[in-house]
Amino acid sequence: MAEGQPHLSIQMSDPNTNGILGRKQSSPDLAGKGGSVLTFHNVCYRVKIKTGFLCCQKTTEKEVLRNVNGVMRPGLNAILGPTGSGKSSLLDILAARKDPHGLSGDILVNGAPQPANFKCTSGYVVQDDVVMGTLTVRENLKFSAALRLPKSVKEQEKNERVNQIINELGLRKVADSKVGTQFTRGVSGGERKRTNIGMELITDPAILFLDEPTTGLDASTANAVLLLLKRMSKQGKTIIFSIHQPRYSIFRLFDNLTLLAAGRVLYHGPAQNAIEYFQSTGYHCEPYNNPADFFLDIINGDSTAVAMSKIDEPDTAEEHTEYGKTLAEKLAETYSNSAYYQETKAALQNISLGDKKKTKAVFRQITYANSFLHQLKWVSKRTFKNLIGNPQASIAQLCVTAFLGLIVGAIFFGLKEDSAGLQNRVGAMFFLTTNQCFSSISAIELFVVEKKIFIHEYISGYYRTSAYFISKLMADLIPMRTMPSIIFTCIIYFMLGLKPTVEAFFTMMFTLMMVSYTATSMALAIAAGQSVVAVANLLMTIAFVFMIIFSGLLVNLTSLASWLSWLKYFSIPRYGMTALQINELTGLNFCNSANNTSLKFNQMWCTGDEYLKNQGIDASSWGLWQNHLALACMTVIFLTIAYLKLHFMKKFS
């Protein structure tokens, strides 16, 4: 910590078993500033890419990284390269956040294999901001402290840690301001990025990774963020980050530079020696030219030095193509013969590999600092705060439900016990169940919108999948599904003049709730793991359209062919509508009016029981409650599918 600044010491884990290995195990050759040293040996990474349609798919293997070696010491370690060079892949591999399939090589921390839970003990700031916009800066940091610091750390110490980070990151003025969403204005881009960094600094990690920390920031704000990182690196932290094209004022802050192109290392060494190295290979940086731009120009073959070297050469298309194809390889070969490469190899060879473990075996282990109940408490607390802080969706849904209830109540107002009354009752029940199904489509966004936040926090060890899943259900099912059903029933029931009994009223309310729960569960099962809302929305709409066909109104289910009739058992609206019809129509007589004669003449049904019998509906008590049992079973099945999809979802890039 900076001199004169209070430092809060928090013991995270046993340094010999669980956290980043103790400094005493460092090799003498890697004695830097007292921080952790990360080394990587012969790292290769290949991915399989599938092309074509399902019937004729072809799998090709693409080489992302090839024989990458390096040493990352305490300080600012930049990974620079053009788009597609593999810099983000290398960063994810070093941070143990890349899918281990196709990965080979060794990554060591202080001369020993990475701890199994390295991804949980190190810090990782993703390129896209993953803070909750409806919460304040302080609330986001408190959330991180509550879940990433063990319960042995007292609440007062956690608050002190949060305040310390707020002061260090210069966030004191906006500490109690909301971060902001796409609908509400919040803190600035630089303050948002610093909040992201603060979330990772809660555990005081020895190694901090950042994926393009200047993305989306203006030049001045980007410079301020890098100055902050520079100050942190002087305190002994090893900061490793990828960056695309920094300005000179940012470049001069770098301590170490790794230059990549086409998955090959073109330079790895002190950042301030990079220009001198390329001058020794025949590439001269023009005065006032940004070094970062100069390096990228060399890689892309656009540099003045490259152009001048080709003036006297025959400009044939064949030679030009060959030059462009082999430029990165030539630069990589030049580097492999340089003194910088030999120095890196010598440093790596002096490190005792000890008991080398395959990185594949340890990459996926995630450890948690707190119990399931503690995680559930804090994730639920944040979810409800998010709901309250972003009331547009919830309040809008309640208002739309009330308005729709009044409209439907006006259309079917004062139902009578005649032929029109029977038709209107059945029509109203069909609309109620259909509306409950389609209004549940909004649940699709529950997991899709927060997918990036969930993946990042899960990998970082914030909480278990089960804690997140249950908290989201509690926050969605209770306010967003239960309340609209209650409001809808209270408005509709009395305006329509349905059965004036308490039992029938609450049975209808319970039925609408169950239909809503089941439809919501189905939406979650389809949407879990999806990245695009539109795809899940389309699948839900198609499913509900087919379910409506078999709901019992559009077609008499008793007349269906045997090879089609089994589909009715998968129809959510059918169970809801059947229960509502039994609840309302049993005991009603529709032949007591003046139209009695015409009804009998047209061979219509006089009683609700006759109508139910014609529809093939069992009007007994079991006939009523078996629908609720079926809906409950479907809800459990759909929620299980949703949880399993969330649990086994690919969380590594």
N, C-alpha and C positions, 0 to 999 in steps of 0.2 A: 504494500500500500504506500501511497505517497507520504512523505515525511510530514509529521504533524497532523496526520489525519487518523481518526480512530479506526482501528481494525477489529472486526468482530470475528473471532475464530470459531468455526463450527466443524466439529468432527463428523464427517460424512459416513465413513466406513473404515473397516480395517485396511490399512494401506497395503498389507501384504496379501490380501485375498480378494478384495472386492473393488477397490477403487483403482486410481492410477497408481502404478507401482512407485514405491518410495524412491526418493532421489539418490539414496545411498547405493542403489543398484546401478546407477549410471556408469557408463564406461568413462575412464579418465579422458579419452579422446573427445568426448562429447561434453566436456565441462563448459557450459555456456554461462548463463546469468543466474544459475541456480534453479531454473525452471525445468519442465519436462521436455525431453528431446524425442521426436518421432522420426523414425527412419523407415524407409521402404526399399525392398530389395527385389529386383527383377519382377515387378508387377506387370502382369499381362491380363487383359480383359477382353473377352469375346462375347458377342451376343448373337443369338439366332433370330433371324428376321423371316417372318412368313409373308409370302406374296401370293397373289392370285385369290380365286374364289374357293369356297369350301371343297368343291369337287376336285379341283386340280391345284391344290396349294403346294408351293415350293418353299423349302426352307434353305436359306442361305446364311452363312456365318460371316459376321462382320467383325473385324478387328478394331477395337476402340482404343486400346492402349497396348504398347509393345515395349517390353524390357525397360520399364521406368524405374529409375533409382534416384534416391535423394535423401537429404537430411534436413529436417525442419527443427531449428533451434529456437529458443525463446526470442521473441521479436516479431516483426511483421514479415510473414512469408507469403508472397504473392504468387499465384499461378495465373500466368498471362497467356493468351492465345486467341486466335480468331474463332468465329463460330464453327462448331463441329470439331474442334481440336482435341476434345476430351478432357478439358479442364474441370468441368463440373463432375464428370465421372470419376476423375482422380480424387477430387475433394470428397465425394461420397464414399469412395473406397477407403480413404484414410480415416474417415469418420465412422467406418463400419456400418454404413447405411445403404450399401449397394447389394443387390441380389448376388449371393456368392457363386451362383452357377456361372461357369465360364471364367472364373477368377482364379489366378494363380499368383504365387509370390508370397513374400513375408512382410508384415508390417509390425514393427517393434516400438514399444514405448520404454525409453530409458534402458534399451538393450534387452528387454524381455518381451515375450508375446503380449499382444493387447489383452487386457482383462476381458472376461466373457461379457461383462456388462459395460464395456467401454462407451457405447453409445448413450448410456444413462448417466455416466460420470463426467463425460466431456460436454461441452456446450456446442450447439449447432444452430445457427441463425439461417433460416431458409430465405430464398430469394423473394418469395411472395410473403407479405406480412401475415402472420398467423396469430394476431392478438384479437380478443373479442372487442369489437368496435363499440358495443353498447355499454361497456364497463369503463371506468376511469383508469388512468395510468396506474394509480396506486392499487386499485382492485385487481388489475391484471397481475401485478407483481406479487400481491398478497396470495393470489391463487397459486402462482408458481411456488412461493415459499411454503404454503400449507401442504402441498403435495410432494415437493421434491426434497424438503428438509425433513428428517425423521422426527417422530413425536417426542423423542428425548430432548429436542431443542424446544425451550419454553416459548410461549406465545410472545412474550416481551422481546426475546432475542430475535425472533422472526421479524417482528415489527421494526426493530433496530436495523436489521439487515436490509429491509425494504427501504427505510429512510436513508440508509447509507448509500444504497445504489441510486436512489433518486437524486441525491446530492452529487454523487460522482458523475452521473450522466447529464447533469444540468437540467433536470426535469422538475425542479422545485415549483416553478411558476405554473406548470400544467399538471401537477401531480393529481389534482382532484377534478380534472377536466376529462370528459369522455373522449376516448380515442377517435371515435367517429366511424360511421358506416357510409354506404353509398347513398343513403337517404338523409343522413344527418351530418352536419359539419362538425369536425373534431379538431384534433391537434394537427400540426403541420407534418409534412412527409418526413422531415429529419427527426422530429420528436417521436413519430411513430416508429421509425427505424431504431431509434435509441431505446424505445420501450421494448422492442423485440430483443435487442441485445441484453437489456436488463433482465428479461425473463430467463435468459441463459446464465447470467452472472450470479443468480441467486445462490447457486451451489458453489460459487467461487472455483470454477473448473481451472485446472492447470493448462488445458488445451482448449482453445475456442476456434470453431470452424464457422466461416461465413460464406454463403453462396452469393456472389456478386452483390455486395452490400450497397453499392452506389446505384443500383437499378431504380429508375423512376425518380431520382433526385436531381435537382439542378446542380450546377458546378460548385456553387458556394456551399450548399448543404452537404454534398458528397465530400467536399474537402473537410468540413467540420466533423463528419462521421469518422473519416480516416484519422484525423488528428486525435479524436477520442481513442481510437484503437491504438494509436502510437503511444499515447500516455499509458494505456493499460499494458502494452508490451514492455514498457520500461519498468513495470512493476514485477517483471519476471514471467509473464504469461506467454505461452506459445500461441500465436494467432496465425491461422492458416486460412487464406481466402482466395477465391477465384475472382478475377476482374477482367473486363473486356478491353476497354480502351481508356485508361485514366489520363487526366491532364498532368502536366509536369509537376505542379505543386503537390499532387498526390503521389506521383511516381517517386519523387525524391525522399518520401517517407519510408519506402520499402527497405527492409534490411536484407532480405533474400528474395531472389527472383527465379521462378521456374517457368521457362518458355516452352510451350507445347505447340505442335502442329501435326495433324494427322496421327495423333496418338503417340508421337515420338518426342523425346526431349531434345530441344535445340540448344538449351542453355540452362544450367542450374548452378547458382553461385551467388556471390554478393551482387545486389542490384546495381550498385554504383560502378561495378567493373564490367557491366554488360556491354556498354558502348565500346569500351576499350577492346573487349573480346571480339566484337564484330568488326572493328577496325583492323584487327590483326588477321581477319579472314578475308579482307578486301572490301568490306562495306563501310563506307564513311558517312557519318551522320552530318547533315548540313547544319550550319549555324541556325539557331532559333527553332530548330525542328524538335518536336516532342519525342523523347526517346521511345515511348510506348508506340506512337504512330510509326516511328522509324522501324521498330522491330516487326510490326504487323505488315508494313510495306515490303520488307525483305521476304517475309513468309509468303506473301501473296504475289511476289514478283513485280511489285509496282514501284519499288524504290528507285530514286534517281541513280543510286549506285548500281543497282541491277540493270537499269536501262543503259547506263554508260558502258557497262561491261559487255553489252550485246551490240554496241554500235558497229563495231568492226567485224562482227560475225555475220555469215550469210543468213538472211532472214527467210528461211524456208519454213513452210507450214509444219513439215515433219519434225524439224529440229525444235521449233517453237513449242510443239505439243510435248515432245520428249523432255524439254527443259522444264515445262510447267509441271509435268507429272513427277519428275525426280527431284525437284527443288527441295522439298521438305526432307527427303531421304538424304540428299547431299549434305544439307545443313546438319542433320542428325549424325551422319558419319563424321563430319568435320568436328562436331562436338565430342564424339566418342574418342577422338584422337587428341583431344585438348588436355591441357594441364588441369583444368577445372574438373573434368570427368575423372581423371586419374586420382585427384585429391579426394573426390567424393567416394570413389571405389575403395581407396585406402582407408577412409574413415569408417566405411561400412564393414570392411573386412576385419577391422580391429574390434568390432563389437561381437561379443560372445553371443551366439544364437541360442545357447543353452538348450532347454527342452523345447524344440520348435513344435508348435501346434498348428494344425491346419486351420486357417481362418474360417473355413466353411463351418466348422464345428461350433464356433463361438459367436458367430455374427448374430444369430437370432435370439440369444438369451437376453431377457429383459428382467431387471430386478426393480422392486418397488420399495420406497422408503416408508410407506404407511399401509395400514390395513385396508381391507375392502370397505368396511363401514365408514372409515374416515374419508376415503376417496369418494364414496357415494354421497356423503354429506356435502362435500365441497363442490363436486360436479353438479349436483342437484341445485345447490345454492346459486351457482353461476348460471345454470340454465334458466332458473326462475327470474333471476336478475335480468338476463338477456330478454326474456319474454316481457317483463315489465318495462325495460328500457327501450324496447322496440314494439310499442303497442299497436302499430298500424295494422298488422296482420290480425292479431287477436280481436281488437275492438272492431275492426272492419267486418270480421266474420260474424261476430255477435250482432252487429247492426244489420247486416245483410240477412241473417237468420230471422231476426225480429220482423224486418220489413217483408221478407218472403212469407213468413207466417201470417202476417196481416193480409197480404194479397190473396193467399190460398184460402184463408178464413173468409174473406169477402166473396170469393168465387163460389165456395161450397157452403155458404152461410145457411144455417138453419135447415139441416137435412130432415126430410120428412120420411115417413114409413110408407112409401109407395114405390112404383117401378123406377121412377127417376131417382128416388132416395137410395135404392139399392145400387143402381149404376153409379151414382155420385160417390157413395161410400167406397165402393171398390176402386173407383178412379182416384179418390183422395188417398187411399192406402197405397196404391201403386206409386203415386207421386211422392208420398212421404218416404217410402223405402228407396226409391230411385234417387231422390234428393240426398238422402243420408249417404248413399254410396258415392255419388259424384262430388259431394262436398268434402269427402275424405281424401280426394286426390291431392289436396294441399299438403298432406303428410309426406308426399314424395320428397319435398325439400328438406325434411328433417335431417337426413343423413347426407344428402348430396351437397348441400350448401356448405356444410362444415367438414367436408371430407378431408381437406388439406390440414385443417386444425387438428382433427382427430388423429390422422396418421402421424403428424409431427409429435403431438403430445403423447401418443401411445408408445412410439419408438423411444422417446426420451424418458419413459418411465413415470409419467405423471399418474396414470391410472390404468386399471384393467379394462378390458373391453366390456365385461359384464357391468362394471360400475357406470360406464358411459351409457350403455344401452338402457339400463334400468332408469337412470336419471332422465334420459330423453323421453322415455315412455311416460314417466310420471308428469313431466312438464307438458307433454302433448295430449295424452289421453284425458287427464283430469280437466284442465281448463278449456282445451280446444275441441274436445269431442263430447264431454259430459254436459257442459253448460249449454251449448247450442241445442242438444236434445231436450233438455229441461225447458228451455225457453220456447222451443218449437211446440212441445206438447202442451204447455200451459196456454199458449195462444190459440192453437188449432182446436184443441179438445172442446173448449167451451163455445167457440164461434161456430163450430160445425154442429154442436148439439148432440154429441155422441153419448153413449150409455152413461147415465148420471150416477155411477157407483164409484167408490174410492178404489176398489179392487181393479176395475177396468181401466181407470185413469193411470194408476201406477204400473199396470201391466203394459199399457201402451208406451209409457215413458221408458220402461226397462227394455222393451223390444227395440225401440228406436236407438237406445244406447248400444245394445248388443250388435245391431246392424252396423252402426257407426264404428264400433270397436273392431269388428271383423273386417270391414272394408279398409279401415286404417291399417290394420295388421297386414292385409294383403298388399297395400301400397308400400309399406315398409319392406316387405319381403321382396318385392319387385325392385324397389329403388336402392336397397342396401348394396353398396359396392359400385353403383353406377356413378359416372362422372358427369353425365349430361342429363339435365332435368327433362328435356324434350323426349328422349328415348323412353324413359320410365313413364312419362305422361302418355305417350302413344300406346304403350303396352297396357297400361291401366284402362284406358278408354276402350280399347278393343275387348279386353276381358269383361268389362262391365256391360258392354253392348250385348255380348253373347249371353251373359247372365240374365239380362233383362228379358231376352226372348223366352227364357225358360222360367220366368217369374210366376207364370200362371194366369196372366191377364191377356197377353197377345195370342196365346195358343192354349187350348185346353189340354192339359198335360196327360189326361187319360186317353187322348186320341193319338198320342205319339207312338211311332213304331218302336218295337222293343229294342232295336239296335241304336235308337237315339234317346230313349227315355232315361237312361242312366245319367245323362248330362245334367238333369235337373238337380241331382244331389250336390252339384258344385255351384249352384246358383245362390248367392247370398241374398238377393232381393226376394227369392222364393220363400226362404225360411222366414224372413221378416214379414212379408205380405201374408203368408199363411197364418202366422201367429196373430197378426192384427185382425184378420178376417174372423178367426175363431173368437177372439176377444170381443169383437163388436157385433157380429151377425147372429151368434147363438141366442135363441130366445126371442128374436125380433119377428114380427108378422107384417108382411107388406101387402096383405089383401084386406085390411080393415078400412081402407079408404073408399071413396065413391067409385074408384076405377076397378073395384073388385071384379065386376062382371067381365070387363075387357081383359083383365089379367088371366082369368080362368079360360077365356075364349082363346087367348094367344098361347095357352099352355106355359105360362111363365111360372116361376117359383113363388109360392105364397110366403114361405118362411125362410129365414136365414139358414136354418139347418138343411133344408132341401137344396138350397144353392150350394152349400158347402159339400153336400153329398155328391151333387152333379160334378163338382170340380175335383172329386176324389180326395177330399180333405177329411181327416178324422177329427171330429169336433169334441172328442173326449178331453179330459184333463191332461192325460199323457200326450194326446195329439197336439195340445197347445205347447207344453213344456219341452217336448222333444225338439222343437225348433230352436229353442234357446240353448239346449244342450248341444245341438249340432253347430250353432254359431260359436259357442264357447270352445268346442273342439277345433273348429277351423281357426279361431283366433290363436289358440295355443300352437297349432301347427305352423301358421304363418309367422308368428313371432319367433318360433324356433328356427325357421328357415332364415329369417332376417338376422337373427343373432349369429347363426353359423356362417352366413355370407359375410357378415361384418368381421367375425373372428378370423376367418380364413382368407379374407381379402388381401390382395398383394399390397404389402405396406412398404416394401423396399423397391426403389426405382431400378 
